[in-house]
Amino acid sequence: MTLALAMHALAAAPSVQWSTNGAYGHWGVNATVVALTIVTVALCVILHYEVLSALSRGLGRLERTNGGHLRRRVLYGIFGVLSVHVVEIWVFGGVFFLLQWLGPVFGEVHGIAPDSLVDHVYFSAVTFTTVGFGDVIPSGPVRFLAGTEALCGFVLITWSASFTYLEMHRFWRRD
């Protein structure tokens, strides 16, 4: 009975049509979004690597004369990691804003003003952290950037958590 209902639902569902009309059929638009996404992800990954590398070197150089320095190292590490995430969110937000500025052919981000950089950064923060409130919804080719940002944000946040754990373990192991 369940199989019959599923077959009926599939038969009643509208068929998928690959249209050459609209943004998805325009391969130049899609290629532009994919290229901007690749460049943005590469920029954020390289930035993240460089900041974590500099933090690791800098935290290792802090001399330890009393218990306060251990606390300072942890705080520097946490603020450093949070700062790089904020910069990465602004980079993605800037790309969303750029695509909206270039025109609706790249898709739209519904729920925010197209000329508001801060709103695009908000959408970027919600996407990067994978919170996804649902108050802002992308449509069209720009959805590829949004989906990739969520994956990139998840990986970079996880990387930061691993880095923080390893740094704290390294410092606290000495006690």
C-alpha positions in Angstrom: 0.0 0.0 0.0 2.8 2.4 0.9 4.6 1.7 -2.4 1.4 2.4 -4.3 1.0 5.8 -2.5 4.6 6.7 -3.3 4.2 5.8 -6.9 1.0 7.9 -7.1 2.7 10.9 -5.5 5.6 10.6 -7.9 3.3 10.4 -10.9 1.3 13.5 -9.6 4.5 15.5 -9.0 5.5 18.0 -11.6 8.3 16.7 -13.8 11.7 18.3 -13.6 12.5 20.2 -16.8 16.0 21.4 -17.6 15.2 24.8 -19.1 17.6 26.9 -21.1 15.6 29.9 -20.0 16.5 31.8 -16.9 19.6 31.9 -14.8 20.2 28.1 -14.5 20.4 27.7 -18.2 22.9 30.5 -18.6 26.2 28.7 -18.1 28.2 32.0 -18.1 26.3 33.1 -15.0 26.7 29.7 -13.3 30.4 29.6 -14.1 30.9 33.1 -12.7 29.2 32.1 -9.4 31.3 28.9 -9.2 34.5 30.8 -9.9 33.8 33.5 -7.3 32.9 30.7 -4.8 36.2 28.9 -5.5 38.2 32.1 -5.1 36.3 33.0 -1.9 36.8 29.6 -0.3 40.5 29.6 -1.3 41.0 33.0 0.2 39.3 32.1 3.4 41.2 28.8 3.8 44.5 30.5 3.2 43.7 33.3 5.5 42.6 30.8 8.2 45.8 28.8 7.8 48.0 31.9 8.0 46.2 33.3 11.1 46.3 30.0 12.9 50.0 29.6 12.1 50.8 33.1 13.3 48.7 32.5 16.5 50.5 29.2 17.2 53.9 30.9 16.8 52.9 34.0 18.8 51.3 32.0 21.6 54.4 29.8 21.9 56.6 33.0 22.3 54.6 34.4 25.3 56.8 33.9 28.3 55.3 32.3 31.2 56.2 34.0 34.5 53.0 33.5 36.5 49.5 32.0 36.1 48.2 35.1 34.4 50.2 34.4 31.3 48.5 31.1 30.8 45.1 32.9 30.9 46.4 35.5 28.5 47.5 32.9 26.0 44.1 31.2 26.0 42.3 34.6 25.6 44.7 35.7 22.8 44.0 32.4 21.0 40.2 32.6 21.4 40.1 36.3 20.3 42.4 35.5 17.4 40.2 32.6 16.2 37.0 34.7 16.6 38.6 37.6 14.7 39.5 35.5 11.7 36.0 34.0 11.6 34.5 37.5 11.5 36.8 38.5 8.6 35.8 35.3 6.7 32.2 36.1 7.3 32.7 39.6 5.9 34.5 38.2 2.8 31.6 36.0 2.0 29.2 38.8 2.8 31.1 41.0 0.4 30.8 38.4 -2.4 27.0 38.1 -1.8 26.8 41.9 -2.0 28.9 42.0 -5.2 26.7 39.4 -6.9 23.5 41.3 -5.9 25.1 44.6 -7.1 26.0 43.0 -10.5 22.4 42.1 -11.1 19.5 39.7 -10.5 20.8 37.3 -13.1 23.1 35.9 -10.4 20.1 35.2 -8.1 18.5 37.0 -5.3 18.7 37.0 -1.5 15.1 37.5 -0.3 14.5 39.1 3.0 17.2 41.8 2.9 17.8 45.0 1.1 19.9 44.4 -2.1 21.9 47.5 -1.5 22.7 46.8 2.2 26.2 45.4 2.8 25.5 44.8 6.5 22.4 42.7 5.7 24.5 40.6 3.3 27.1 40.2 6.1 24.3 39.1 8.5 23.1 36.5 5.9 26.7 35.4 5.6 27.1 35.0 9.4 23.9 33.0 9.6 25.1 30.8 6.7 28.8 30.5 7.8 27.8 29.3 11.3 25.1 27.0 9.8 22.5 28.6 12.1 20.1 29.2 9.2 17.3 31.2 10.8 15.3 31.1 7.6 14.5 34.8 7.5 16.8 35.3 4.5 16.5 33.0 1.6 18.8 32.8 -1.5 17.4 31.9 -4.9 19.0 31.3 -8.2 22.7 30.6 -8.8 23.8 32.5 -5.7 22.5 29.4 -3.7 25.7 27.6 -4.7 27.7 30.2 -2.9 25.4 30.0 0.2 25.7 26.2 0.3 29.4 26.2 -0.1 29.8 28.9 2.5 27.9 26.7 5.0 30.3 23.8 4.3 33.4 26.1 4.4 32.2 27.7 7.7 31.6 24.3 9.3 35.1 23.1 8.3 36.8 26.3 9.4 35.0 26.4 12.7 35.9 22.8 13.4 39.5 23.5 12.4 39.5 26.4 15.0 38.0 24.2 17.7 40.8 21.6 17.0 43.4 24.3 17.1 42.1 25.7 20.4 42.0 22.3 21.9 45.6 21.5 20.9 46.9 24.9 22.1 45.2 24.6 25.4 46.4 21.0 25.8 49.9 22.1 25.0 49.9 24.9 27.6 48.0 23.1 30.3 50.1 19.9 30.0 53.1 21.9 31.2 51.5 22.6 34.6 
